Amino acid sequence: MYPKTPQIEKKAPKNALTKMALVAACLMLTAVPSANAQNEAKSEAQVLKQLNDLVKAKRYAEAYVLSNKHVMDYGGEARFDFLMGMAAMKTKAYEESVFAFERAVINKPKWEQARFQLARAYYHVDNLSASKNELVKLKEDSSDPDFISTIDGFIAQVDSAITDKKRQFKQVFSVSGGFDTNINSGTSINEVFIEQFGTTIPLSDESRETEDLPFNLSYQAQYQEPFSQNSLLIGQIALFSTDYKRTPSFERTLADVSLKFQDVLGDFTYQIGTFFRPMLLAETHYRDQYGFSTNWMLPINANWGVSAQVGFGKIDSRISTSLDVRDVFATTSARYRSGRWQHIFSANHTDIRSVEFGTKHQSYHYYKLDYKTTYVVTPKHQANFEVQWQKSNYDVVHPVFGAVRDEDFARAGVGWRYLLNESMLLEAKFRHSNKRSNVPIYAYNRDEYSIGFTVQF
């Protein structure tokens, strides 16, 4: 049986109402995003206006609080970031001002005021090179004479800060003690055979290896006076003293006084200077050394740097003119940094010439290879390792021993540093040295143990 028509007609109005309700609901849901968008747009505009008004009124602390409250919402919008940067800078939150102005410049690279304020922010966080780079680029891009004049004034201020930053006075004081198996680098043999005389000569105690407990003191002071951003005058004085518990006759004091001029030429940083190094042995003025040197340094990248040094010197003995010598030297070095490692490689050649006639057996060529490495174990602990090889080729036959001396020397050492703070450290070191010679009196072994304390102020 078919359903009755009235029953169908009764349901019709209910379906129509349902459809109308669904349509109305859809319209309402469609309208919600538009309303939210309008509210959000209105909210952003209100925040920007409020922030702008606070900055104009110089109520920077309130502006900084407000910008921090909304940075997750509007950070990345150039105008908001600019106002936040101004508020942060005026409240001395310089790191935050850098981040804010950098975001503003990324979004609007041609916004001159934002770039200028970014340069100011760099200046306040002591990133002077970044500040100057930003100002130089901004000056090249600007066409406003007044603005260019303002930039020039700020560049001069940055240049002055860079120069003043290089004016420094540093002092370093060190004290150490330990045990040395051969303080005079003496031979272990008791007597030596002189072939040309056909006789054996016993050696004195001073000629033989002597062990003792050394106590070392050193003081270094350096002052550098800048003439410009690149040029410096560097003065340095250093004093080194070594005392021994049992053998005062080997106590010595060495001074090192130097004056250098430093400047930049292209990619090179170079130094030209003189040095003077007097030495006391057992309170007797033993010798004076003085000379001239120049050093050229070239950074290749963040990891590598190379340098070269050449110079000449002279040693005047205060004991006997037969010990006077002059020398010419050249050294090349390479430095490599990677992560926790630092490596230094160097090679040296020195030509040493005896001054007085009849002492040419003291003239020789000297070659040296060095390798040093440092590994930062933790921020407070560092491990050090060094190895060195030397070769000495003499020119003529020694008048006493009847042979041309042929010698090589090797040294290896390890150390550990503990940094108490930024200016103080403790250090323990061990070094082993071995010298081989065809003339036995010049051959020796030596072990050195030491522990010390260093402070910089």
C-alpha positions as CSV (number, residue, x, y, z in Angstrom):
1,M,0.0,0.0,0.0
2,Y,1.4,3.4,-1.0
3,P,1.8,6.0,1.8
4,K,-0.8,8.7,2.0
5,T,-0.2,12.1,0.4
6,P,-1.0,14.1,3.5
7,Q,1.7,12.3,5.4
8,I,4.2,13.4,2.7
9,E,2.9,17.0,2.8
10,K,3.2,17.1,6.6
11,K,7.1,16.4,6.4
12,A,7.7,18.9,3.6
13,P,7.7,22.0,5.9
14,K,10.2,20.3,8.4
15,N,12.7,19.6,5.6
16,A,12.6,23.2,4.3
17,L,13.3,24.5,7.8
18,T,16.2,22.2,8.2
19,K,17.7,23.3,4.9
20,M,17.3,26.9,5.8
21,A,19.0,26.3,9.2
22,L,21.9,24.6,7.4
23,V,22.3,27.5,5.0
24,A,22.3,30.0,7.8
25,A,24.9,28.0,9.7
26,C,27.1,27.9,6.7
27,L,26.8,31.6,6.2
28,M,27.7,32.2,9.8
29,L,30.7,29.9,9.7
30,T,31.9,31.6,6.5
31,A,31.7,34.9,8.1
32,V,33.8,33.9,11.2
33,P,37.2,33.9,9.5
34,S,36.5,37.3,7.9
35,A,35.6,38.7,11.3
36,N,38.7,37.1,12.9
37,A,40.9,38.5,10.2
38,Q,39.4,41.9,10.7
39,N,40.0,41.6,14.5
40,E,43.6,40.5,13.9
41,A,44.3,43.3,11.5
42,K,42.8,45.7,13.8
43,S,44.8,44.3,16.7
44,E,48.1,44.5,14.8
45,A,47.4,48.1,13.8
46,Q,46.6,48.9,17.4
47,V,49.8,47.4,18.7
48,L,51.9,49.2,16.1
49,K,50.2,52.5,16.9
50,Q,50.6,52.0,20.6
51,L,54.3,51.0,20.2
52,N,54.9,53.9,17.9
53,D,53.3,56.4,20.3
54,L,55.4,55.0,23.2
55,V,58.6,55.4,21.2
56,K,57.7,58.9,20.1
57,A,56.9,59.8,23.7
58,K,60.4,58.4,24.7
59,R,58.7,55.9,27.0
60,Y,61.1,53.2,25.9
61,A,60.9,50.9,28.9
62,E,57.1,50.5,28.3
63,A,57.6,50.1,24.6
64,Y,60.2,47.4,25.2
65,V,57.8,45.5,27.5
66,L,55.0,45.8,24.9
67,S,57.2,44.6,22.0
68,N,58.4,41.6,24.0
69,K,54.8,40.7,24.7
70,H,53.9,40.6,21.0
71,V,57.2,39.6,19.4
72,M,55.9,36.0,18.7
73,D,52.9,37.5,17.0
74,Y,54.5,40.3,14.9
75,G,58.2,39.6,14.9
76,G,59.2,39.6,11.2
77,E,57.0,42.6,10.3
78,A,59.6,45.3,9.4
79,R,57.9,48.2,11.1
80,F,57.3,46.3,14.4
81,D,60.9,45.1,14.4
82,F,62.2,48.6,13.8
83,L,60.2,50.0,16.8
84,M,61.2,47.0,18.9
85,G,64.9,47.6,18.0
86,M,64.6,51.3,19.0
87,A,63.0,50.4,22.3
88,A,65.6,47.8,23.0
89,M,68.5,50.1,22.2
90,K,67.2,52.9,24.4
91,T,66.8,50.5,27.3
92,K,70.4,49.2,26.7
93,A,69.2,45.7,25.6
94,Y,71.7,45.9,22.8
95,E,71.8,42.2,21.8
96,E,68.0,42.2,21.3
97,S,68.2,45.4,19.3
98,V,70.6,43.8,16.9
99,F,68.2,40.9,16.4
100,A,65.3,43.2,15.8
101,F,67.1,45.5,13.4
102,E,68.5,42.5,11.5
103,R,65.0,41.2,11.0
104,A,63.8,44.6,9.8
105,V,66.7,44.9,7.3
106,I,66.2,41.4,6.0
107,N,62.5,42.3,5.1
108,K,63.3,45.8,3.8
109,P,67.0,45.8,2.6
110,K,66.7,49.4,1.2
111,W,65.3,50.9,4.4
112,E,68.1,53.3,5.2
113,Q,67.1,54.2,8.8
114,A,66.8,50.6,9.7
115,R,70.3,49.9,8.4
116,F,71.7,52.9,10.1
117,Q,70.2,51.8,13.4
118,L,71.5,48.3,12.9
119,A,75.0,49.9,12.5
120,R,74.4,51.6,15.9
121,A,73.3,48.4,17.5
122,Y,76.5,46.6,16.2
123,Y,78.5,49.5,17.7
124,H,76.9,49.1,21.1
125,V,77.7,45.3,21.2
126,D,81.3,46.1,20.3
127,N,81.1,44.5,16.9
128,L,82.9,47.5,15.4
129,S,83.9,45.9,12.1
130,A,80.3,44.9,11.4
131,S,79.2,48.4,12.3
132,K,81.7,50.0,9.9
133,N,80.9,47.6,7.1
134,E,77.2,48.4,7.4
135,L,77.9,52.2,7.4
136,V,80.2,52.0,4.4
137,K,77.6,50.0,2.3
138,L,74.9,52.4,3.4
139,K,76.9,55.4,2.4
140,E,77.5,53.9,-1.1
141,D,73.7,53.4,-1.5
142,S,72.5,56.8,-0.2
143,S,72.1,59.9,-2.2
144,D,71.0,62.3,0.6
145,P,73.9,64.7,1.3
146,D,72.8,65.3,4.9
147,F,72.4,61.6,5.6
148,I,75.8,60.9,4.1
149,S,77.3,63.6,6.4
150,T,75.7,61.9,9.4
151,I,77.1,58.5,8.2
152,D,80.6,60.0,7.9
153,G,80.4,61.4,11.4
154,F,79.4,57.9,12.7
155,I,82.2,56.2,10.7
156,A,84.7,58.6,12.3
157,Q,83.3,57.6,15.7
158,V,83.6,53.9,14.9
159,D,87.2,54.4,13.6
160,S,88.1,56.2,16.8
161,A,86.7,53.3,18.9
162,I,88.6,50.8,16.8
163,T,91.8,52.7,17.4
164,D,91.2,53.2,21.1
165,K,90.4,49.5,21.5
166,K,94.0,48.7,20.4
167,R,95.5,50.8,23.2
168,Q,96.5,48.1,25.7
169,F,98.8,47.5,28.6
170,K,99.3,43.8,29.6
171,Q,101.4,42.2,32.3
172,V,102.1,38.6,32.9
173,F,103.8,37.1,36.0
174,S,104.8,33.5,36.2
175,V,106.4,31.3,38.9
176,S,107.4,27.7,38.6
177,G,109.6,25.0,40.1
178,G,110.5,21.4,39.5
179,F,113.4,19.0,38.9
180,D,116.0,19.1,36.1
181,T,118.4,16.2,35.5
182,N,120.9,18.3,33.5
183,I,120.7,22.0,34.2
184,N,123.9,22.8,32.3
185,S,123.3,20.4,29.3
186,G,126.5,18.7,30.2
187,T,127.9,15.4,29.1
188,S,127.6,12.1,31.1
189,I,131.2,11.0,30.4
190,N,133.9,11.5,33.0
191,E,136.8,12.1,30.6
192,V,137.5,12.9,27.0
193,F,140.2,11.7,24.7
194,I,142.1,14.3,22.7
195,E,143.3,12.5,19.6
196,Q,145.8,15.1,18.4
197,F,147.6,15.1,21.7
198,G,147.1,11.4,22.3
199,T,145.9,12.0,25.9
200,T,142.8,11.6,28.0
201,I,141.6,14.6,30.0
202,P,139.3,14.3,33.0
203,L,136.3,16.6,32.9
204,S,135.4,19.1,35.7
205,D,132.1,18.9,37.5
206,E,130.9,22.1,35.7
207,S,131.4,20.3,32.3
208,R,129.5,17.2,33.4
209,E,125.7,16.8,33.7
210,T,124.4,18.3,36.9
211,E,120.9,17.7,38.4
212,D,119.2,20.3,40.6
213,L,115.9,21.8,41.6
214,P,115.2,25.0,39.6
215,F,113.0,27.9,40.7
216,N,111.9,30.2,37.9
217,L,110.4,33.7,38.0
218,S,109.3,35.7,34.9
219,Y,107.7,39.0,34.4
220,Q,106.5,40.4,31.0
221,A,104.9,43.8,30.3
222,Q,103.6,44.9,26.9
223,Y,102.2,48.3,25.9
224,Q,100.8,49.1,22.4
225,E,100.0,52.6,21.3
226,P,97.8,52.9,18.2
227,F,98.6,55.6,15.5
228,S,95.6,54.6,13.4
229,Q,93.2,51.7,13.0
230,N,96.0,49.6,11.5
231,S,99.3,50.9,12.8
232,L,100.7,50.3,16.3
233,L,103.9,50.9,18.2
234,I,104.5,47.9,20.5
235,G,106.9,48.1,23.4
236,Q,107.8,45.0,25.5
237,I,110.0,44.1,28.4
238,A,110.5,40.7,29.8
239,L,112.7,39.4,32.7
240,F,113.5,35.8,33.3
241,S,115.3,34.5,36.4
242,T,116.4,30.9,37.2
243,D,117.8,29.9,40.6
244,Y,119.0,26.5,41.7
245,K,119.0,25.0,45.2
246,R,122.5,23.4,45.1
247,T,124.4,25.1,42.3
248,P,124.2,28.9,42.4
249,S,127.1,29.2,39.8
250,F,124.5,28.3,37.1
251,E,121.9,30.9,38.2
252,R,121.0,33.3,35.4
253,T,118.9,36.3,34.6
254,L,117.9,37.2,31.1
255,A,116.1,40.4,30.0
256,D,114.4,41.0,26.6
257,V,113.6,44.5,25.6
258,S,112.0,45.1,22.2
259,L,110.2,47.8,20.2
260,K,108.1,47.1,17.1
261,F,106.1,49.0,14.6
262,Q,103.1,47.2,13.2
263,D,101.0,48.1,10.2
264,V,98.9,46.6,7.4
265,L,99.9,46.3,3.8
266,G,97.2,44.8,1.6
267,D,96.3,41.5,3.1
268,F,99.5,41.3,5.2
269,T,100.1,42.5,8.8
270,Y,103.8,43.3,9.2
271,Q,106.1,44.2,12.1
272,I,109.5,45.9,12.0
273,G,111.5,46.1,15.2
274,T,114.6,45.9,17.3
275,F,115.6,43.9,20.4
276,F,118.2,43.9,23.1
277,R,118.8,40.9,25.4
278,P,121.4,41.2,28.1
279,M,122.2,38.1,30.3
280,L,123.6,37.7,33.8
281,L,125.3,34.4,34.8
282,A,125.9,33.9,38.5
283,E,125.5,37.7,39.0
284,T,128.1,38.4,36.3
285,H,127.2,40.3,33.2
286,Y,127.9,37.4,30.7
287,R,126.7,38.7,27.3
288,D,124.6,41.1,25.3
289,Q,122.5,40.2,22.3
290,Y,120.8,42.7,20.0
291,G,119.4,42.9,16.5
292,F,116.7,43.7,14.1
293,S,113.8,41.6,12.7
294,T,110.7,41.9,10.6
295,N,107.6,39.6,10.6
296,W,104.9,39.3,8.0
297,M,101.6,37.6,8.8
298,L,98.8,36.6,6.4
299,P,95.4,35.1,7.5
300,I,94.2,32.7,4.8
301,N,90.8,31.8,6.2
302,A,89.2,31.2,9.5
303,N,91.3,28.1,10.0
304,W,94.7,28.8,8.4
305,G,97.3,31.6,8.8
306,V,100.9,31.8,7.7
307,S,103.8,34.0,8.7
308,A,107.4,34.6,7.8
309,Q,110.2,36.3,9.8
310,V,113.7,37.4,8.9
311,G,116.3,39.3,10.8
312,F,119.9,39.5,12.0
313,G,121.6,39.8,15.4
314,K,124.9,39.9,17.2
315,I,126.1,38.5,20.5
316,D,128.9,40.4,22.4
317,S,130.4,38.3,25.1
318,R,131.4,40.2,28.2
319,I,133.8,37.3,29.2
320,S,135.9,36.9,26.0
321,T,135.7,38.4,22.6
322,S,136.4,34.9,21.2
323,L,132.8,34.1,21.9
324,D,131.4,36.9,19.9
325,V,129.1,35.8,17.0
326,R,126.6,37.3,14.6
327,D,123.7,35.6,13.0
328,V,121.1,35.9,10.2
329,F,117.9,34.0,10.6
330,A,114.7,33.2,8.7
331,T,111.6,31.4,10.0
332,T,108.3,30.4,8.3
333,S,105.2,29.3,10.3
334,A,101.7,28.0,9.7
335,R,98.9,28.0,12.2
336,Y,95.8,25.8,11.9
337,R,92.7,25.9,14.1
338,S,89.8,23.4,13.9
339,G,87.3,22.9,16.7
340,R,89.2,22.1,19.9
341,W,92.5,21.8,18.1
342,Q,95.2,24.3,17.4
343,H,98.4,23.3,15.5
344,I,101.5,25.3,14.8
345,F,104.2,24.3,12.4
346,S,107.5,26.2,11.9
347,A,110.8,25.9,10.2
348,N,113.9,28.0,10.9
349,H,117.3,28.4,9.3
350,T,120.0,30.5,11.1
351,D,123.5,31.2,9.9
352,I,125.9,31.8,12.8
353,R,129.3,33.4,12.1
354,S,132.1,33.8,14.5
355,V,133.4,37.4,14.6
356,E,137.0,37.0,15.8
357,F,139.7,35.6,13.5
358,G,140.9,32.1,14.7
359,T,137.5,31.1,16.0
360,K,135.9,29.9,12.8
361,H,135.2,26.5,14.3
362,Q,132.3,28.3,16.1
363,S,130.6,29.1,12.8
364,Y,127.8,26.9,11.7
365,H,124.4,26.5,10.0
366,Y,121.5,25.8,12.2
367,Y,118.2,24.2,11.1
368,K,115.1,23.7,13.2
369,L,111.6,22.2,12.8
370,D,108.9,22.7,15.4
371,Y,105.4,21.3,15.9
372,K,103.1,22.3,18.7
373,T,99.5,21.4,19.3
374,T,96.9,22.4,21.9
375,Y,93.7,20.5,22.6
376,V,90.9,22.1,24.6
377,V,89.6,19.2,26.7
378,T,87.1,21.3,28.5
379,P,86.7,25.1,28.9
380,K,89.1,24.9,31.9
381,H,91.5,22.1,30.8
382,Q,94.0,22.1,27.9
383,A,96.5,19.5,26.8
384,N,99.7,20.5,25.1
385,F,102.3,18.6,23.0
386,E,105.4,19.7,21.3
387,V,108.2,18.1,19.3
388,Q,111.4,19.8,18.0
389,W,114.3,18.7,15.8
390,Q,117.5,20.7,15.2
391,K,120.5,20.1,13.0
392,S,123.9,21.9,13.3
393,N,126.5,21.8,10.5
394,Y,129.8,23.4,11.5
395,D,132.2,24.8,9.0
396,V,135.7,23.9,10.0
397,V,137.6,21.4,12.1
398,H,137.6,22.0,15.9
399,P,141.2,22.9,16.9
400,V,141.1,20.8,20.1
401,F,139.0,17.8,19.1
402,G,140.3,17.4,15.5
403,A,136.9,17.0,13.9
404,V,134.2,19.0,12.2
405,R,131.3,19.0,14.7
406,D,128.2,17.3,13.3
407,E,125.2,17.4,15.7
408,D,121.5,16.9,15.9
409,F,119.1,17.6,18.7
410,A,115.6,16.3,19.5
411,R,113.1,17.4,22.1
412,A,109.5,16.3,23.0
413,G,107.3,17.6,25.7
414,V,103.8,17.3,27.1
415,G,101.8,19.7,29.3
416,W,98.5,20.3,31.0
417,R,96.9,23.6,31.8
418,Y,94.1,24.3,34.2
419,L,92.5,27.7,33.8
420,L,91.4,29.0,37.2
421,N,89.7,32.0,35.5
422,E,90.3,34.3,32.6
423,S,93.5,35.6,34.0
424,M,95.1,32.8,36.1
425,L,96.2,29.3,35.2
426,L,98.2,26.3,36.6
427,E,100.5,24.4,34.3
428,A,102.4,21.1,34.6
429,K,105.1,20.2,32.0
430,F,107.6,17.5,31.2
431,R,110.3,17.7,28.5
432,H,112.9,15.3,27.3
433,S,115.9,16.4,25.3
434,N,118.6,14.4,23.5
435,K,121.6,15.8,21.7
436,R,123.9,13.6,19.6
437,S,127.3,14.7,18.5
438,N,130.4,13.2,16.9
439,V,132.4,14.9,19.6
440,P,131.2,13.1,22.8
441,I,131.7,16.1,25.1
442,Y,128.8,17.9,23.4
443,A,126.3,15.0,23.6
444,Y,123.8,14.8,26.4
445,N,120.3,13.8,27.7
446,R,118.1,16.0,29.8
447,D,114.7,15.6,31.5
448,E,112.8,18.6,32.9
449,Y,109.7,18.5,35.2
450,S,107.9,21.6,36.3
451,I,104.7,22.9,37.8
452,G,103.9,26.6,37.7
453,F,101.4,29.4,38.2
454,T,100.7,32.3,35.8
455,V,98.6,35.4,36.2
456,Q,97.8,38.1,33.6
457,F,96.7,41.5,34.7
